[in-house]
Amino acid sequence: MIEELKIKLSDEVSRLQHELNVTLPAEIRKAVELGDLRENSEYKAALERQQFVQARLGQLRQRLSKLSQIDIAQIPSDRVGLGSRVVVEDLQTKGTETYSLVFGDSVELEDGQCSMSSPIGRALVGKALGDLAVLKLPSATRRLKIVELHTIHDTRTNGAA
């Protein structure tokens, strides 16, 4: 999971680096050739895009740095944590729901994924199989029993990381 995210972020860094070093300079050069820069919308758009790309590259590099500092060995193997897939039973409705805990700033949250900093994530983190998680929401309080737990260690062992 962490390696996949590193690869995805590294790919975006490479793409943006190419845009910053090759594509945007060509667009700026072309816009400069058009003449008066004060009223040149192509020039202004290229400069704005350049600033955006530089800012995004800074964010991605910082994120990659933080990912490199994560020690998988520090994530519990018997409790909910980063990368865990948890099946919970709502004690009131008796329905089950499945959640996968991901980073808070994951670019794409797919169905069933929740960030560790979300209310459901905070309620589940640190809980073990059979534990009760209390989720306090503005409209209600939900009591969720953990009926199935697969940690990041399980997925790494099975080769599904």
N, C-alpha and C positions, 0 to 999 in steps of 0.2 A: 504494500500500500504506500509506504513512504517512498520506496524506490520509484514506483510508478509516478507519484506526484513530482519527484525530483526530475524525472525524465520529461514529463509534460512541461514543467516550468522551464527546464533547460532548452527545450525545443522552442518555446515562446521567446526566450532570451535570444536565441540564435536568429529567429525570424525578425525580431525587432532590431537587433544589432545590424542585420543586413539592410533593413529599411532605413535606419539612421545613417549608415555609412555609405550606402549606394543609392537607394531610391530617392530619398529626400534631397540630398545634394544635387541630384540631376534635376529634380523638380524646381528647386530654388534657382539653379543656373538658368533653366528655361524661362522662369518667371522674370529674372533679372534682365534677360535679353528682350523682354517685351517692353521695357522702358520704365517710365515713371513709377517708382516703388510706393509712393504715397497713396495711390489709388489702385494698386495692383492686388486684386483679391486672391489670385493664385499664389502670389508671394506671401501674403498674410496667412493664407490657409496652410501653406507648407511650413511656415515658421511655427504656427500653432501646433501642427501635427508633430513637428520636431520636439517641441517642449513636452507634449504629451508622451511621446515615445521615451524621452529621457527620464521622465518621472516614473513611468511604468517599469523601465529597466531597473531603476533604483529600488522599486518595491520588490520586483522579482528577485533581484540579487540578495536583498535583505531576507526574503522568505527562504531562499535556498540556503543561506547561511544558518538560519534558525533550524531548518530541516537537518542540516549536517550535524547539529549539536544534540539531536534526539538520540538517546540511548535506549534501544528496544529492551534491553535487559532491565531497565528501570520500570517498565510497564508491567503491572501485575499479570500473572498468568491465570489467576483464579477469580479475578474481579473485573468488573466493567472498566474499561479504559479506552484509550485511543485505538481505533481499529477494531473494536469489539462489535460483533453482531449479536443483538439481544432480542429475544422474543419475550414479550411481556403479556400477561393476562390482566385485563382490567377487572378488578374484583366486583365492580358494580354491574357492568354490562356482560361480563364473562367472555368478551371478545378478545382476540389476540392481535397484537401488532408487532411488527419487526422493525428494529432500528439498527442502523450502522452508525457508529460514532466516528466523525471525521473532524478535521481541523475547522476552526471557526471561520476561516477565510477561504475555505475551499472554493474554487472558481465555480464549479457546477455542482449543486446539490441535487442528486438524483432521488428518485422515489425511495423513501425509507431511510434516507440519510439525514442525520441531524448533527449539528455541531456540538462539541463538548460544552460550549458556553451557552447553549440554548437552555430554556427551562427544563425540557425533557432530558437533555444531556447532563445538566447539573444534578438532576434527581437520580440519574442512573449511575453516574461515575462512582466507583468505589464499592458498588453493591456486588454481592455474590449470588450464585444460583440459589433460588428459593427465597431470597431477601425481598422485602417489600419496599418499594420506592414510592414516596409521597410527592405528587406533582401538584403544587399549589398554583392555580391559574386564577385570573381575576373573576371568572364566572363560576368556578367550581374547584374542588380538590379531588384529584384522581388518585386512587390507590392501585399501584401496578405491581404485580408479583412477577419476578423474573423466573420464567419457566424453561428458558434455554439460553445458553451463553457460549459464544465462540469468541475467544480473544484473538488478538493479532498473532499470538504465538501459535494458536491452532491453525490459522490460515497459512502461516509460514511453513509449518511442518507438512501440511498437505499440499504445498506448492501453489497455493492459490493467492499468494500475496501479491 
